[in-house]
Amino acid sequence: MSNDPLANKHQAWSALFTEPMSELVKRYTASVGFDQRLWRADIDGSLAHAEMLAAQGVIAKADLADIQRGMAQIVADIEDGRFEWKLDLEDVHLNIEARLTALVGDAGKRLHTGRSRNDQVATDVRLWLRGEIDKIAVLLSDMQRALVELAAQHADTVMPGYTHMQVAQPVSFAHHLLAYVEMFARDAERLVDVRRRTNHLPLGAAALAGTSYPLDRERVARTLGFDGVCQNSLDAVSDRDFALEFSAFAAICMVHVSRLAEEIVLWMSQNFGFIDLADRYCTGSSIMPQKRNPDVAELARGKSGRVVGHLMGLLTLMKGQPLTYNKDNQEDKEPLFDTVDTLADTLRIMAEMVGGIQVKADAMERAALKGYATATDLADYLVKKGLPFRDAHEAVAHAVKVALQRGVDLAELPLAELQALQPKIQADVLQVLTLRGSLHARNVLGGTAPAQVRAQVQRHRTRLPR
């Protein structure tokens, strides 16, 4: 065991054991290398706990003043990089408590009255995650705004809409971008729900059964900005479903990011040539001087697997644990921390990259002319002329077959030839068969008509004020 007597004092079980902990076990079980990022949440929770203990008469006012003074010094030391994190003290909680005791004496030892590291760590993680959720909510808004502002420039820009990666119908590029805005908007709604369920206080549950001290848990909850307290002490210290739910949200959000990233990769390729990215978001090749690789988009796509993997890991971590706290739960932090970091970094860089996209509208329009994208419009035209849809579908299939044989678009077939295929076709069909005619025809709520798209852009701008 460590030669540091302070370290031994803060291993509460040390008097029970007849031999020191092995160095291997010490390294294997320590978490201070990664959980020190919880330091501010740990101190905030401790100060709220100490203030309540003093108000309840459990500790003296002088002890509270000493604890507040000592914690202020610890905050300053950590912020200035002077704080020494010790492996012997195992985790962020004991490191801070040991330093507090060194600074203020017995008052530091009284801080842990009425709590356990079990409810302490559950509180710290909830406090920390709540703060990260608020930051990610801002990044999600930024991501949506970047897409909305790019869409605002391209309500009239025609591109092919795809199903099965085959040209299906013309859509506006703005309409395509706004589909991702809707996805990210739902992600933001999920995040609000996660925050609500995260924002409950475990502190006061102690090790597992509550405590005999006259704690005012509601007071601590109010001080820390929690919406309420966890109502069952066993559940409070042992469950991590708030972390699971956040990870599920993050995985879904990263899947949406990945889909957008995949399209950016495709659109930038020579085979599509729909967009260009700023050089600062691309890399070159070590041997091919002509290459401009969309590495940021590719890496965002790849990192989605990392976040999905963390969700699977956390679900597996929890599935076999009996009530209540088990050491397994130490393993919840690294995947949760990495999920937060990965999602935040990805949203930030993707929003910046989207804001710098240069659109090649002519290339998009040429691509939309391939694949007979207005075939459905011709079928709808015939239905409006009184033909049953299935008969209209069959007639258009014959027209497409003729156009394929000739190597021309439907709009390039002579009117007489179209009328020979179906007599109900008249001269007004020519407007129907144009890309923009198709676009403007879909003037229904949620449709791709420029008027509808502009209305949606305005709706999102109102919903996402800067």
C-alpha positions in Angstrom: 0.0 0.0 0.0 1.1 3.6 -0.5 3.5 5.2 2.0 1.2 8.3 1.9 -0.7 8.1 5.2 -3.4 10.4 3.8 -4.1 7.9 1.1 -4.5 5.1 3.6 -6.9 7.2 5.7 -9.1 7.7 2.7 -9.4 4.1 1.9 -12.2 3.6 4.4 -11.8 -0.2 4.4 -8.1 -0.2 5.1 -8.3 -1.2 8.8 -10.2 -4.3 8.0 -7.6 -5.8 5.6 -4.4 -7.6 6.7 -2.3 -7.0 3.5 -1.9 -4.1 1.1 -3.7 -3.9 -2.2 -1.4 -5.2 -5.0 -0.1 -2.6 -7.4 -1.8 -4.5 -10.3 -5.2 -4.4 -8.6 -4.7 -0.7 -7.7 -4.1 0.2 -11.4 -6.8 -2.1 -12.6 -9.5 -0.7 -10.3 -8.5 3.0 -10.3 -10.7 5.3 -12.3 -9.1 8.7 -11.6 -7.3 8.7 -14.9 -10.7 9.2 -16.7 -13.3 10.2 -14.0 -11.3 13.4 -13.0 -13.3 15.2 -15.7 -16.2 15.0 -13.2 -14.4 17.2 -10.8 -16.6 20.3 -11.1 -19.8 18.2 -10.8 -18.3 16.5 -7.8 -17.4 19.8 -6.1 -20.8 21.4 -6.9 -22.6 18.4 -5.5 -20.4 18.4 -2.4 -21.0 22.1 -1.7 -24.8 21.6 -2.1 -24.6 18.6 0.2 -22.5 20.5 2.8 -24.9 23.5 2.7 -27.8 21.2 3.4 -26.0 19.4 6.2 -25.3 22.7 7.9 -28.9 23.9 7.4 -30.1 20.7 9.0 -27.8 21.0 11.9 -25.8 17.9 11.0 -22.6 19.8 10.7 -21.6 23.2 12.2 -21.7 26.4 10.3 -18.0 26.7 10.8 -17.5 23.4 9.1 -19.5 24.6 6.1 -17.4 27.8 5.9 -14.2 25.7 6.0 -15.5 23.3 3.4 -16.4 26.2 1.1 -13.0 27.8 1.6 -11.2 24.6 0.9 -13.3 23.8 -2.2 -12.6 27.3 -3.6 -8.9 26.6 -3.3 -9.3 23.2 -5.0 -11.2 24.7 -7.9 -8.4 27.3 -8.3 -5.7 24.5 -8.2 -7.5 22.3 -10.7 -8.2 25.2 -13.1 -4.5 26.3 -12.9 -3.2 22.8 -13.4 -1.7 22.6 -9.9 -3.9 19.8 -8.5 -2.1 16.5 -8.1 -4.3 13.6 -9.1 -3.1 10.5 -7.1 -3.7 6.9 -8.3 -3.5 5.8 -4.7 -6.7 7.7 -4.0 -8.5 5.7 -6.7 -11.1 8.2 -8.1 -12.1 11.8 -8.4 -14.1 11.7 -5.2 -11.4 10.5 -2.9 -8.8 12.8 -4.5 -10.9 15.8 -3.9 -11.9 14.8 -0.4 -8.3 14.0 0.6 -7.1 17.4 -0.6 -10.0 19.1 1.2 -9.1 17.3 4.5 -5.5 18.3 4.0 -6.6 22.0 3.6 -9.3 22.3 6.3 -8.9 19.3 8.6 -11.8 17.7 10.4 -14.4 19.7 8.4 -13.3 17.8 5.3 -13.9 14.5 7.0 -17.4 15.5 8.0 -18.4 16.3 4.4 -19.1 12.6 3.6 -21.8 12.4 6.4 -25.0 11.1 5.0 -23.7 10.0 1.6 -21.8 7.3 -0.1 -19.6 7.2 -3.2 -22.5 5.2 -4.7 -25.0 8.1 -4.7 -22.2 10.6 -5.1 -21.0 9.2 -8.4 -24.5 8.8 -9.7 -25.1 12.5 -8.9 -21.8 13.6 -10.5 -22.5 11.8 -13.7 -26.0 13.2 -13.9 -24.8 16.7 -13.2 -22.0 16.4 -15.8 -24.2 14.8 -18.4 -26.9 17.5 -18.0 -24.3 20.2 -18.8 -23.1 18.3 -21.8 -26.6 17.8 -23.0 -27.2 21.5 -23.0 -24.0 22.1 -25.1 -25.0 19.4 -27.6 -28.5 20.9 -27.9 -26.8 24.1 -29.1 -24.7 22.1 -31.6 -27.8 20.4 -32.9 -29.4 23.8 -33.5 -26.2 24.9 -35.3 -26.3 21.8 -37.5 -29.9 22.5 -38.5 -29.3 26.1 -39.2 -26.4 25.4 -41.5 -28.6 23.0 -43.5 -31.5 25.5 -43.5 -29.4 28.4 -44.8 -27.9 26.3 -47.5 -31.4 25.1 -48.5 -32.6 28.7 -48.6 -30.3 29.3 -51.6 -31.5 26.2 -53.5 -35.3 26.0 -53.5 -35.2 26.1 -57.3 -32.2 23.9 -57.8 -33.3 20.6 -59.4 -31.6 17.3 -58.5 -32.6 13.7 -59.0 -34.5 12.1 -56.1 -33.5 8.5 -55.7 -35.0 5.2 -54.5 -32.8 2.1 -54.5 -30.1 4.6 -55.7 -32.0 4.7 -59.0 -33.2 8.1 -60.4 -36.9 8.3 -59.3 -38.4 11.8 -59.4 -37.0 15.4 -59.6 -36.7 17.1 -56.2 -35.2 20.4 -55.2 -31.8 20.3 -53.5 -33.3 22.4 -50.7 -36.0 19.8 -50.1 -33.4 17.1 -49.9 -31.4 19.1 -47.3 -34.5 19.9 -45.3 -35.1 16.1 -44.9 -32.0 16.1 -42.7 -33.2 19.1 -40.8 -36.3 17.1 -39.9 -34.1 14.2 -38.7 -32.0 16.4 -36.5 -35.1 18.2 -35.2 -36.4 14.8 -33.9 -32.9 14.2 -32.4 -33.3 17.5 -30.5 -36.7 16.4 -29.2 -35.2 13.1 -28.0 -32.4 15.1 -26.3 -35.0 17.2 -24.4 -36.6 14.0 -23.1 -33.2 12.5 -22.1 -32.4 15.7 -20.1 -35.7 15.6 -18.3 -35.1 12.0 -17.1 -31.5 12.7 -16.3 -32.3 15.7 -14.2 -33.2 13.9 -10.9 -31.1 13.8 -7.8 -29.7 10.5 -6.5 -27.8 12.1 -3.6 -29.3 11.1 -0.2 -29.7 7.5 -1.3 -26.3 6.8 0.4 -24.9 3.4 -0.2 -28.2 1.8 -1.1 -30.8 2.1 1.7 -31.0 5.8 2.4 -29.5 7.3 5.6 -30.5 7.9 9.2 -29.4 11.5 9.1 -32.2 14.1 8.7 -31.3 15.1 5.1 -33.4 17.5 3.0 -32.9 16.0 -0.4 -35.3 18.4 -2.0 -33.2 21.3 -0.9 -30.1 19.8 -2.5 -32.1 19.2 -5.7 -33.2 22.8 -5.8 -29.7 24.1 -5.2 -28.3 22.0 -8.0 -31.2 22.7 -10.4 -32.6 19.2 -10.5 -36.3 18.8 -11.3 -36.8 16.3 -8.4 -35.2 13.5 -6.4 -34.9 9.8 -7.3 -37.7 8.2 -5.3 -36.1 4.8 -4.6 -32.7 4.6 -3.0 -31.9 1.2 -4.6 -32.7 2.4 -8.0 -30.9 5.8 -7.4 -27.5 4.3 -6.8 -27.6 1.4 -9.3 -29.4 2.3 -12.5 -27.8 4.0 -15.5 -30.7 4.1 -17.8 -30.3 7.9 -18.2 -26.8 7.1 -19.7 -28.2 4.4 -21.9 -30.9 6.7 -23.1 -28.4 9.4 -23.9 -26.3 6.9 -25.8 -29.3 5.7 -27.7 -30.1 9.3 -28.7 -26.4 9.8 -29.7 -26.4 6.6 -31.8 -29.5 7.6 -33.7 -28.1 11.2 -34.2 -24.8 9.8 -35.5 -26.7 7.5 -37.9 -28.4 10.6 -39.3 -24.9 12.3 -39.5 -23.6 9.2 -41.2 -26.3 9.2 -43.9 -25.6 12.9 -44.6 -21.9 12.3 -44.7 -22.4 9.4 -47.1 -24.3 11.6 -49.5 -21.6 14.3 -49.3 -19.0 11.7 -50.2 -21.1 10.6 -53.2 -22.0 14.1 -54.3 -18.4 15.2 -54.3 -17.2 12.2 -56.3 -16.5 12.7 -60.0 -19.3 10.2 -60.8 -21.8 12.7 -59.3 -20.0 16.0 -59.3 -22.9 17.7 -57.5 -21.0 19.7 -54.9 -17.5 20.8 -53.9 -16.1 21.2 -50.4 -13.7 23.8 -49.2 -10.1 22.6 -49.2 -9.9 22.9 -45.4 -12.3 19.9 -45.1 -10.4 17.7 -47.5 -7.1 15.9 -47.6 -4.7 14.9 -50.4 -3.0 11.6 -51.3 0.6 10.7 -50.5 1.1 9.4 -54.1 -1.8 10.8 -56.2 -1.4 14.5 -56.6 -4.8 15.0 -58.2 -6.8 13.7 -55.2 -9.1 15.8 -53.0 -10.5 13.4 -50.5 -13.6 14.2 -48.3 -11.9 12.8 -45.2 -14.0 14.8 -42.7 -17.3 13.3 -44.1 -15.8 9.8 -44.3 -14.5 10.0 -40.7 -17.9 11.3 -39.5 -19.5 8.3 -41.2 -17.0 6.0 -39.5 -17.4 7.5 -36.1 -21.1 6.5 -36.1 -20.0 2.9 -35.7 -17.9 4.0 -32.6 -21.0 5.6 -31.0 -23.3 2.7 -31.8 -20.7 0.4 -30.3 -20.6 2.3 -27.1 -24.4 1.9 -26.8 -24.1 -1.8 -27.2 -21.3 -1.9 -24.6 -23.4 0.0 -22.1 -26.5 -2.1 -22.6 -24.3 -5.2 -22.1 -22.7 -3.7 -19.0 -26.1 -3.3 -17.3 -28.0 -6.4 -18.4 -26.6 -8.8 -15.8 -26.3 -6.6 -12.7 -28.3 -7.5 -9.6 -29.4 -4.6 -7.3 -27.7 -2.5 -6.2 -24.3 -0.9 -7.0 -21.6 -3.1 -8.5 -18.1 -2.2 -9.5 -19.1 -3.0 -13.1 -20.6 0.5 -13.2 -17.1 2.0 -13.2 -17.1 0.9 -16.9 -20.0 3.2 -17.8 -17.9 6.4 -17.8 -15.3 5.9 -20.6 -17.9 5.0 -23.3 -20.3 7.7 -22.1 -17.4 10.3 -22.1 -16.3 9.3 -25.6 -19.8 9.3 -26.9 -20.3 12.9 -25.7 -16.9 14.0 -27.2 -17.4 12.2 -30.5 -20.9 13.5 -31.0 -20.1 17.1 -30.1 -17.0 17.2 -32.2 -18.8 15.6 -35.2 -21.8 18.0 -35.0 -19.5 21.0 -34.8 -17.3 20.1 -37.8 -20.2 18.9 -39.9 -22.1 22.1 -39.4 -19.0 24.1 -40.4 -18.4 21.9 -43.5 -22.1 22.1 -44.7 -21.8 25.9 -44.4 -19.0 25.9 -47.0 -20.6 23.6 -49.6 -20.5 24.9 -53.1 -23.4 23.5 -55.2 -23.0 22.6 -58.9 -26.6 23.2 -60.0 -26.0 22.4 -63.6 -24.6 18.9 -62.8 -27.5 18.2 -60.6 -30.0 19.1 -63.3 -28.2 17.1 -66.0 -28.3 14.1 -63.6 -32.1 14.6 -63.1 -32.6 14.3 -66.8 -31.3 10.8 -66.7 -33.5 7.9 -65.7 -36.8 9.3 -66.9 -37.5 11.1 -63.7 -40.8 12.6 -65.0 -42.4 9.3 -65.8 -44.6 9.5 -62.8 -45.7 12.9 -63.8 -46.9 11.6 -67.1 -48.8 8.9 -65.4 -50.4 11.4 -63.1 -51.2 13.6 -66.1 -53.1 10.7 -67.7 -55.0 10.0 -64.5 -56.2 13.6 -64.4 -57.4 13.0 -68.0 -59.6 10.2 -66.8 -57.4 7.1 -67.3 -57.3 4.6 -64.3 -53.9 4.8 -62.7 -52.9 1.2 -63.5 -53.7 1.8 -67.2 -51.8 5.1 -67.1 -48.8 3.3 -65.5 -48.8 0.7 -68.3 -49.0 3.4 -71.0 -46.1 5.3 -69.5 -44.0 2.1 -69.3 -44.5 1.7 -73.1 -43.5 5.4 -73.6 -40.3 4.9 -71.5 -39.5 1.8 -73.5 -39.7 3.7 -76.8 -37.6 6.5 -75.3 -35.0 4.0 -74.2 -34.8 2.5 -77.7 -34.3 6.0 -79.2 -31.9 7.1 -76.5 -33.9 10.3 -75.7 -35.8 11.7 -72.7 -39.6 11.5 -72.5 -39.9 15.2 -73.2 -38.0 14.7 -76.5 -40.5 12.2 -77.9 -42.7 13.8 -80.6 -46.2 14.7 -79.4 -47.7 12.6 -82.2 -45.8 9.5 -81.0 -46.9 10.0 -77.5 -50.5 10.4 -78.7 -50.1 7.2 -80.7 -49.3 5.4 -77.4 -52.2 7.1 -75.6 -54.8 9.3 -77.3 -55.6 11.3 -74.1 -52.2 13.0 -74.3 -52.5 16.6 -75.5 -50.1 19.4 -76.2 -50.1 20.5 -72.5 -48.2 17.4 -71.7 -44.9 19.1 -72.7 -45.0 21.3 -69.5 -45.7 18.3 -67.4 -42.6 16.5 -68.7 -40.2 19.2 -67.8 -38.1 19.0 -64.6 -39.5 22.3 -63.2 -43.0 21.4 -64.2 -42.6 18.3 -62.1 -41.2 20.2 -59.2 -43.9 22.9 -59.2 -46.7 20.3 -59.6 -46.0 18.9 -56.1 -47.3 21.9 -54.3 -48.7 20.1 -51.3 -47.6 20.4 -47.6 -44.4 18.5 -47.3 -43.9 18.4 -51.1 -40.9 19.5 -53.1 -42.5 22.5 -54.9 -40.3 25.6 -54.4 -43.2 27.5 -52.8 -43.6 24.7 -50.2 -39.8 24.5 -49.7 -39.5 28.2 -49.0 -42.4 28.0 -46.5 -40.5 25.2 -44.7 -37.3 27.2 -44.7 -39.1 30.0 -43.0 -40.7 27.7 -40.5 -37.3 26.3 -39.5 -35.8 29.8 -39.4 -38.5 30.8 -37.0 -38.1 27.6 -34.9 -34.3 28.0 -34.8 -33.6 31.7 -33.9 -30.0 32.7 -33.7 
